[in-house]
Amino acid sequence: MQVAATGYSQKRITLNLKDTELKKVLDRIAGQSDVRFLYSNRKVDLQQRVSVNTWEAPLPTVLDKVLAGTGFTYKELEGQLVVIIPENTHWENIKIKGRVTGIDDQAALPGVTIQVKGTAIGTVTDANGNFSLDAPADGILLFRYVGYEPLELPAKANMEVQLRKSSSALTEVVVIGYGVTQKKDLTGSIASVTPKEFNKGIISNPVQVLQGKVAGLVISKPGGNPNGKISISLRGASSLSASSQPLFVVDGIPGIDINAVPPDDIVSIDVLKDASAAAIYGSRGANGVIIVTTRRGKDGASQVSYSGYIGMEKLSNTYDVLGAAAYRQYLKDNSIDPAGFDLGAATNWQKAITRTGISHSHNISMSGGKANTRYSASVNYLNNEGIVLNSGLERMIGRITLDQGVFDNRLRLGLSMNYVGEKNKYQGLDPDGNGDNRIWEQSVAYNPTAPAYNPDGSFFEKLDINDNYNPVALANEIKHQRALNRFIGTAKATYDITPHLSYDLLLGLERASSDRGLYYSKYSPVTEGAGSNGTATRASKTWDNKTLETYFTYNLPWGKNVLKATAGYSYQNFFANSMSAGNTQFVSDIFGYNNLGAGQGDQPAVSSGAEENSLVSFIGRVFYSYNDKYLLTGTVRRDGSTRFGKDKKWGTFPSASLAWRITQEPFLQNSSWLQDLKLRVGYGITGNQEIQNYKSPLTYSPGGKVLDNGRWVTSYQIGQNENPNLRWESAAQFNAGIDFTLFKGRLSGTLEYYDKRTKDLLFNYNVPSPPYLFPSMLANVGKISNKGVELSLNGAIIDHKDFSWSASFNISRNYNEILSIANDQFKSDAIYDGTVGARGLTAVQIVKVVPGYSIGTFYIPHYIGTDANGNQQFEDLDGSGTFDFRSDSRVAGNGLPKYQAGLANSFRYKNFDLNFLLRSLFGYQIFNATELVLSDRFSRLPGRNAMAKYANSNIKGTYVSDRFIENGAFLRLDNFSLGYNIPAVHSKWFANPRVYVSGQNLFVITKYSGLDPELPIDGLAPGIDNRNIYPKTRSFALGFTVNFK
């Protein structure tokens, strides 16, 4: 059969190939023309070798020569496609139009992937479930949609397609670390979140998409700082000094910063909560594991997509301090001479340092594939302008992935490259604690009658009061910025040795560098400014993360049995080097921190360093299933870390879990209302190695200067004791759970109980010197218990053709208790933390860590009122007759939230959709140190400012007590979006266009009187509001998404 391809006759091809594979010849032709070739590997032998010699020949002539004698011919299709088919094959293209709906409710299904089986011809349904495409008359169409069973149907001109829901989506794939499994086969506690469930809006950190979505996972971002640190806790605080943040694994590479991945490129996030699931990550799994899987190319026609938004953020709340009018009234009411205090202006300083922040984000992606080649590429740009002057985040991310199958797809190769370029402008402290926090205190303390500027345009300052600075000047005269560049490259190979045995090799490299600068203007009145004639600091850092993961996977089903086994080896090496330098005494501000040599300081500061650590691991996991009913999983990991003592570098972390799918039993197998019921129980041991490097050997550190032969030299002294027994913290966790699906998938959920005991807690203890060479030592001593209950529910409440309503709810309760903080060698009755201090107040520590209580316990005096003169009175708890802060303190509350809850609702009416999330933390208290400092009018007025409600108060003094303990519980409308899917079934260019508006932090219900009740939850002293938080924002965004045909 010969078919003319007249549509491409204008193309001219030159070839001179001898004995070359047919596939390579077709690739060369495609490279010289605009056509793409389609073929089925099962019907067309591309390994045949042909010879061809042409010069500036038209495409039909070239194809006739290439295919002569091969037994194949070609057919021209629309869209510059040419299909290669066996000769004498009947091929007729037809125009197909159809609609895809759910079989249960007849509701339209948008975004269904439709592909002509064995080809790259495909499309997706629009918002109304409609689709159209050209396909061969005898072709088979494959329909795929998340949560539904795939379906194959013969091609017809008009098609009405109905898809059936997967039973509770039990066949969905879940990433479990070093492999994947189906949801029905899970024996551990794993929660999965898909992009459909992600929070929308202005997202500066991808982890924000999970807020309120997973029971037991508390994510807190205090304030609205686009560069702010996010606190993450999974199933409670479990360390005294090491990090309590979960381990992030991105595309198989542990320890990758999730900021390297734009939310639009994430296809799933799996949270490994219990030890039986997380033990596969051994010494880094004690705080749980969050596995992020990113987008890669899929078989089908090339698809280009765009998503983006533009938004605005505004200040959501302010401290109620005296305004200018109230300040002047205070002077009048108290017969205070306004001279020197009434400065003639009216300035709201909290608003003066803020603005309306404009943010926008854009993501363009391209993906596709044919035969055994798949590709994807994306570029994401985010500009998140902070609401505080001269603060913001700008980030560019580029990603490329390529997947290739060879040897009949027995060998699958995958490559990916990520580049992240980021610029940060800081106000306050950066996530590492560098910078200057005075702007927050001054914005509530500065005189409201003062102007921001002098008549000549310079910043107004009134320096007759100590530590009294114009907040607007601070925002402009302190420059703190960072530039970050990050490259991540991975290469993966999977080879099917036999039908049951495969081998995986993963190589990863992360290379990052940052350059941070901090400059105090020589005109700023702060000590680092005018006091030093300008101060500049420059710090740079580079770090590498090299990863090797290699493992075998064996999968053998026989009869009613299934056996899966994984065995492997892992190696990771981390290396970092850093340098910082600083100088003072600058003639001009013109250079900022970019020319340290221009400073004329007597002793310029210079430092540098390097550090390295490695982790070597052996991994094993076995899964066994009998009759899809009885499930068993066992894992073991043996880790060796260079971070720990020479006698304790290796540790073993085992786990085991069982599951019983009760609905597979004969007495429930045919239940009409109960589709799935599974009992799970597991136990495992995980570790925590997140401490600084070089904490176990004896070290020396620089001491003072000594005079040696007429010159000053640096002396060295003991900097740290040796601890050969330093080892990781170890967490043993028991978990029991029930998974259920009811009413044909309309209601599903999970109920869990866990008991986690962490021992060998690392903390720095005081030791006698001698015999020790240094007076403190990092040692493994304490124990912590976290027990809790978690409930997750998902319901399709209404599911009709034109209207649907689904909801998900989760709630968790965690019981945290310190079991011990001492042993026979290292003694401590209590650990104190949470320093609070202010002008007129001696700094005190208000949190006590002691056995029998939770982390974050406030231990302070009990306020009982005032005497006749307004002097504060406190309960004499020790009966001594005199007040002593420490001995007259008692337990006054706890800053660690006991409960966390989230309620997400999703409504759809025809082409409209409405989604919102209510999120709550409760069962905790806040120590309002901001109000403590601003409550004493006698020490603050006139000159500074105070809370308006204390303007007529007779209470004197600034004293820490439970007077400032408040309930921190809140309910927040965290996320809201309203979208419209624009009909585009007849468009030649667009598919699935959608426009939406979203809002974040639209309201909060709380009894807390401070700025916002959401505070950092990490460390030993959570729940302290101490005038050091970037203001909370309320944001709105307008977004648009579209696919291009």
Helices and strands as residue ranges (DSSP letters): G 6-8, E 12-21, H 22-31, E 36-38, E 49-58, H 59-67, E 72-77, E 81-86, E 93-102, E 113-116, E 122-124, E 130-136, E 140-144, E 151-154, E 158-163, G 167-169, E 173-175, E 180-182, G 183-185, E 190-193, G 195-197, G 206-210, E 217-220, E 231-234, E 247-250, E 253-254, G 258-260, G 263-265, E 266-272, H 275-278, G 279-284, E 289-294, E 300-315, H 324-333, H 349-352, E 357-370, E 373-385, E 392-406, E 411-425, E 428-429, E 435-436, H 438-445, H 471-477, E 478-496, E 501-520, E 535-558, E 561-584, G 596-598, E 605-626, E 630-641, E 650-661, G 662-664, E 674-688, E 699-708, E 711-720, E 729-742, E 747-766, E 776-799, E 803-820, E 831-838, E 841-849, E 857-861, E 863-866, E 872-874, E 889-894, E 899-909, E 912-922, E 925-928, H 929-934, H 937-940, G 948-950, G 962-964, E 965-967, E 970-981, E 990-1006, E 1024-1025, E 1033-1044
